[in-house]
Amino acid sequence: MATITFKGKLETVEYVDGTLAYTGIKIPVLKKSHCDMQAFRIHAKYGYYANSDLFPVILKGIKKEIFGTSEILKMESIPEGVRVDTSGFLCKVSFDV
């Protein structure tokens, strides 16, 4: 399994009247720096693309598959298989493909 990991600040969004809308983490554009490249190079599905110019497009597709079209990972609706560590100042989000 190849792992993708990124960090982000947990932000709270409120409605105009002050009630909580959601808490979430902004999902960045995924890059090679977010990936365990050694695992991607030997991955059965993505191994051929790990060192190619197509890899950013592959990462964009993985992001859409896991998170949909949302740019925010809402803590109330974390997708299955996504792990979130909120113990530090920045939250660590990781998932396997």
N, C-alpha and C positions, 0 to 999 in steps of 0.2 A: 504494500500500500504506500502510495506517495502522499505526503502531508503538505498542506498549504497552511501557513500561519501568518497572521497579521495582528497588529496592535492598534487600539483606538481608545479614545476617551469616552467614557460612559456619560451621555448627555441626557438631561431631563427636559422634556418638552411639555409645556403647559398650555391650556386653553386661555383665552382672554380673561375669563373669570377666575383663573388661578387653579383650577382643578387639573389633575395630572392627565395628560394625553397619552404619553408613553415615555419609556426610557429606552435608549438605543445607542448603537455604535455605528458610525459612518463606515460603510464598506468601501475600501479604496479600489482603484484600478489594480488588478492583480498583475504582478510582474515576476520575473525570475527570482528576484530577491526574497519573495514571499514563499518560494517553493524549496522543498528538499530535492535539489536537482539530481543528486545521485540516485535517489529512488525513482525519479521520473525517467532517468535514462534507461533503467532496466524494467520499467513498467510495461506490461504486455500491450496496453492500448495506446499509451502516449509516448513510448520510448522512441519511436521513429521521429517524433516532432520535437523532442526536448532540446535539441541544438539547432533547430531550423528557425527561419524567419516567421514561420507560421505559429510558433509557440504562443505569442501574445493573443492571437485569435483563439487558440485552443483554451487559454486561460479565461478569456471573455466568455466562451461557451460554458466552461465549468462554473463560472460565477453565476451565469443565468440559470443553469440547471439546479444549483443549490439554493440560491436566494431569489430567483425570479427576477423581475424587473426593478425591485426595490433597491434603493441605494442606502437604506438604513436597516441594520439588523435590530429588530425590536426584541427586547428581552422577554416580552410577553408571548412571543411566537417564534422561538428559536427552532430552525429546521432540524429534522432528525439527523443525527450523525455529527452535528456541529457542537464543539466543546468551547465553553466560554469560562475563562478564569478571571474573576473580578477581584482577586486578592491584592493586586498592586494598583498604582496610580493609573496606569494604562491597562485596559483589559486585553487579555490575550485570547484571540479567537483562532481555533484550528479545526481542520476537518481533513478526512482522508478521501482520496479518489481512487 
